[in-house]
Amino acid sequence: MEPLLPEDLYPIEMPPVKAQSNNEGRVLFYSTKHGWYDSMYNNPFFEDTSHWTLLPDKPNVVITNSIKCNKVFDTWCDEQKTSAISREFLFPAFRKGWESRIKNAYN
């Protein structure tokens, strides 16, 4: 007889269904060799997978125009290998151009 499991830990013999997966269709599986891993609810890919449990939904991250501007600028600076001083001087001009681009896109 298998020992009692916590109520949210299920044996692999009772596989998960779509309704039990998170907003990306994933659940958390347990493999005796590899430990915990997440995968699609219908695809435990290790043969020694013995249990599964629920996985929380991935939060919706809202990326504002300001955050997107900063990320694009950082990526551009990394590609151009700019110095920290150059970044300080270039960022205000980049931001003005970004805001102008956003404003003109909606007109």
Buried (B, 14 or more C-beta within 10 A) or exposed (E): EEEEEEEEEBEBEEBBEEEBBBEEBBBBBBBEEEEEEBBBBEEBEBEEBEBBBBBEEEEEEEEEEEEEBBEEBEEEBEEEEBEEEEBEEBBEEBBEEBEEEEEEEEE
